[in-house]
């Protein structure tokens, strides 16, 4: 089944895209607006955010006032909660949540809540935001049109051989810090949690789809170098970048997310993983360890339940 070509109008649909002011998130927001969605994007920097709003509006041929900006740092749990509160206050309906924001830091950083930064942004924030907005999403369901949650994941999750490797050291406290390994573990955690969430009875009519956008030339990938990789992989970094990210634009990488957001072929289907071409695909063996899915969701729920009180 091919889902790459988005084939449903999003007219009248409200879509929230986290990290929508740059990279793949911005390309996703443009694509959604062009398909008729009322788009809300989040970003940390107001100047960059307003520039992104203008770009989205111009590309979609709509007034800038039709695109909404929310300033939030998704590495701060209080900001995640304030973001959700603002959406609930200002948008009576919400049909699509694209959890796109992501980071990959070259050295270990802690957030104000005492969380390792990759864990906080890539895994805890999307689960917490989904939990907070799930009721509004479910209440926005229409006959034949299920609200959708899209988790922008990464093929990097396949670097983690066992689910327990991500579950046992989510804070990257054991051993030397290797950026891509920590990033991969955060992506495996949120993927497993998303698959568990897709099966939860409380999710109701809302579907959950994870996507691999594939490599892309974005600010995040341009900031990387060979030191991000495990030592055994460092010699091949330059060639990988030239043949991978450097050859794919953010617009190309956004195709799988847009398919997850609007493909009629996915209507009512949940717990699907799409590859970089927007096709249903298999996850890694570690991600298929169903016994670990609930543990990952419980772990991320626990991290998101408190701020600086339990995980320092």
C-alpha positions in Angstrom: 0.0 0.0 0.0 1.4 3.4 -1.0 0.6 6.4 1.1 3.1 8.9 -0.1 0.7 11.1 -2.1 -1.5 13.0 0.3 -5.0 12.6 -1.1 -7.4 14.2 1.4 -8.1 17.9 1.7 -7.4 19.3 5.1 -9.8 22.2 4.7 -11.4 23.0 8.0 -8.9 20.9 9.9 -6.8 22.4 12.7 -3.2 21.1 12.8 -0.5 21.7 15.5 3.1 21.2 14.4 5.8 21.3 17.1 9.2 22.6 15.9 7.4 24.0 12.9 9.6 27.1 12.4 12.4 25.4 10.7 13.7 22.3 8.9 11.3 19.4 8.3 8.7 21.0 10.6 8.5 24.1 8.6 8.1 22.1 5.3 5.4 20.1 7.0 3.6 23.2 8.1 3.7 24.6 4.5 2.4 21.3 3.1 -0.5 21.2 5.6 -1.4 24.9 5.0 -1.4 24.3 1.2 -3.8 21.4 1.7 -6.2 23.7 3.6 -5.4 23.2 7.2 -5.5 25.9 9.8 -1.9 25.6 11.1 -0.4 26.3 14.5 3.4 26.0 14.8 5.6 26.1 17.8 9.1 27.5 18.1 11.5 28.8 20.7 12.6 32.1 19.0 9.9 34.7 18.3 11.8 36.4 15.4 12.4 33.1 13.7 8.8 32.1 14.4 7.3 35.2 12.8 9.5 34.7 9.8 8.3 31.1 9.5 4.6 32.3 9.7 5.2 34.7 6.9 6.8 32.0 4.8 4.0 29.5 5.5 1.4 32.0 4.6 3.1 33.1 1.4 3.7 29.5 0.3 0.1 28.6 0.9 -1.4 31.8 -0.5 -3.1 32.8 2.7 -3.0 35.7 5.1 -0.3 35.6 7.8 -3.1 36.0 10.4 -4.4 32.5 9.3 -1.2 30.9 10.6 -0.7 30.8 14.4 2.6 30.9 16.4 3.1 29.5 19.9 6.4 30.2 21.6 7.5 27.2 23.7 10.6 25.4 24.6 9.6 21.7 24.5 12.6 20.9 26.7 10.8 22.6 29.6 7.8 20.6 30.9 6.1 23.8 32.1 6.2 25.1 28.6 4.7 21.9 27.3 1.8 22.3 29.7 1.4 26.0 28.9 1.4 25.2 25.2 -1.4 22.6 25.7 -3.4 25.1 27.9 -3.1 27.7 25.2 -4.3 25.3 22.4 -7.2 24.2 24.6 -8.2 27.8 25.3 -8.0 29.1 21.8 -8.9 26.1 19.6 -12.3 24.4 20.2 -11.3 21.8 17.7 -8.0 20.0 17.0 -7.7 17.4 14.3 -4.0 16.8 13.9 -1.0 16.8 16.2 2.4 16.5 14.6 5.1 15.9 17.2 8.0 17.0 15.1 10.3 18.9 17.4 13.6 17.1 18.0 17.2 17.7 19.1 20.5 15.9 18.9 23.1 17.4 21.2 26.8 16.7 20.8 27.4 16.7 24.6 25.2 15.9 27.6 22.8 18.7 28.6 20.3 18.8 31.4 17.0 20.7 31.1 15.6 22.8 34.0 13.5 19.8 35.0 16.6 17.6 35.5 16.1 15.6 32.3 18.7 14.7 29.7 17.8 17.1 26.8 17.4 14.5 24.1 15.1 12.5 26.3 13.1 15.6 27.3 12.5 17.0 23.8 12.4 13.8 21.7 10.5 11.5 24.0 9.0 13.0 27.1 7.5 16.2 25.5 5.6 14.5 22.6 4.0 11.9 25.0 3.1 14.6 27.5 1.7 16.9 24.9 -0.3 14.1 23.3 -1.7 13.1 26.7 -2.7 16.7 27.4 -4.4 17.2 24.0 -5.9 13.7 23.6 -9.3 14.7 24.9 -9.6 17.6 22.5 -8.4 15.5 19.6 -11.0 12.8 20.4 -13.8 15.3 20.8 -13.0 16.7 17.3 -13.6 13.4 15.5 -16.1 13.4 12.6 -17.8 10.5 10.8 -15.1 8.9 8.6 -12.4 11.4 9.7 -10.4 10.3 12.8 -8.1 12.8 14.4 -4.4 11.9 14.0 -1.3 12.0 16.0 1.9 11.8 14.0 5.3 11.1 15.7 8.2 12.1 13.6 10.7 9.4 14.5 14.0 8.4 12.9 15.7 5.4 11.3 18.3 6.0 13.9 16.2 4.0 16.4 17.5 0.9 14.6 20.9 1.6 16.0 19.6 0.3 19.4 19.8 -3.5 19.5 17.6 -4.2 22.5 14.7 -2.3 24.0 16.3 -2.7 27.5 19.3 -0.6 26.4 16.9 2.4 26.1 14.8 1.6 29.1 17.6 1.0 31.5 19.6 4.2 30.9 17.1 6.9 29.6 19.1 9.7 31.2 22.4 8.7 29.5 24.2 8.5 32.8 26.1 5.2 32.3 29.3 5.2 30.3 30.6 7.8 27.9 28.2 10.1 26.1 27.8 9.3 22.4 25.4 11.7 20.8 23.9 9.5 18.1 23.5 6.6 20.6 21.6 8.8 23.0 19.5 10.3 20.2 18.7 6.8 18.9 17.6 5.6 22.3 15.3 8.6 22.8 13.7 7.8 19.4 13.3 4.2 20.2 11.7 5.1 23.6 9.1 7.4 22.0 8.4 5.0 19.1 7.6 2.2 21.6 5.5 4.5 23.7 3.6 5.6 20.6 2.9 2.1 19.6 1.6 1.4 23.2 -0.5 4.6 23.1 -2.0 3.5 19.8 -3.4 0.4 21.6 -4.7 2.1 24.7 -8.5 2.0 25.0 -8.5 5.6 26.2 -7.1 6.8 22.8 -10.6 6.4 21.4 -11.0 7.5 17.8 -7.5 9.1 17.6 -5.0 7.2 15.4 -1.2 7.3 16.1 1.3 7.0 13.2 5.1 7.1 13.5 7.2 8.2 10.5 10.8 8.1 9.5 11.5 11.2 7.4 14.9 9.9 6.3 18.1 12.0 6.2 17.7 15.6 5.3 19.8 18.8 5.0 18.6 20.7 8.1 20.1 22.8 10.7 20.3 19.8 13.1 22.2 17.6 10.6 24.5 20.5 9.5 25.5 21.0 13.2 26.6 17.3 13.4 30.1 16.0 12.8 31.9 12.7 13.2 32.2 13.1 17.0 28.5 12.5 17.2 28.9 8.9 16.1 30.2 5.8 17.9 34.0 5.5 17.3 33.6 2.6 14.9 31.4 4.6 12.6 33.3 8.0 12.6 35.5 7.3 9.5 32.4 7.1 7.3 30.7 10.3 8.4 31.7 12.6 5.6 30.7 10.1 2.9 27.4 9.4 4.7 26.6 13.1 4.9 27.3 13.7 1.2 25.3 10.8 0.1 22.5 11.1 2.6 21.4 14.4 4.3 23.2 16.6 1.8 21.1 15.1 -1.1 17.7 15.4 0.5 15.9 18.6 1.2 13.5 19.2 4.2 10.7 19.4 1.7 11.5 15.9 0.5 11.8 14.6 4.0 8.4 16.1 5.0 6.6 13.8 2.5 6.2 10.9 4.9 4.8 13.2 7.6 2.3 14.7 5.1 1.3 11.2 4.1 0.6 10.3 7.7 -1.4 13.5 8.1 -3.6 13.2 5.1 -3.5 9.9 3.3 -7.0 8.4 2.9 -5.3 5.0 2.9 -4.5 5.4 6.6 -8.0 6.4 7.6 -8.8 4.7 10.9 -5.5 2.8 11.0 -3.3 3.1 14.0 0.1 1.9 15.2 1.5 2.2 11.7 5.2 3.1 11.0 6.0 4.8 7.6 9.4 4.8 6.0 11.0 7.8 4.3 8.9 7.2 1.1 5.7 7.2 3.1 5.2 3.5 2.9 4.2 1.2 5.8 7.4 -0.5 7.0 8.8 -2.6 9.8 10.5 -1.1 12.7 13.6 -2.5 14.3 13.5 -5.8 16.2 13.9 -3.8 19.4 10.9 -1.6 18.6 8.9 -4.8 17.9 9.4 -6.0 21.5 5.8 -5.5 22.5 6.5 -6.4 26.1 8.7 -3.2 26.2 6.0 -0.9 24.7 4.0 -0.4 27.9 7.2 0.0 29.9 8.4 2.8 27.6 5.0 4.6 27.8 5.0 4.2 31.6 8.5 5.5 31.9 7.8 8.6 29.7 4.5 9.3 31.6 6.5 9.1 34.8 9.1 11.6 33.6 6.4 13.9 32.4 4.3 13.7 35.6 6.6 16.0 37.6 9.1 18.7 37.0 12.0 19.0 39.4 10.7 16.8 42.1 11.4 13.3 41.1 14.2 13.0 38.5 17.1 15.1 39.6 
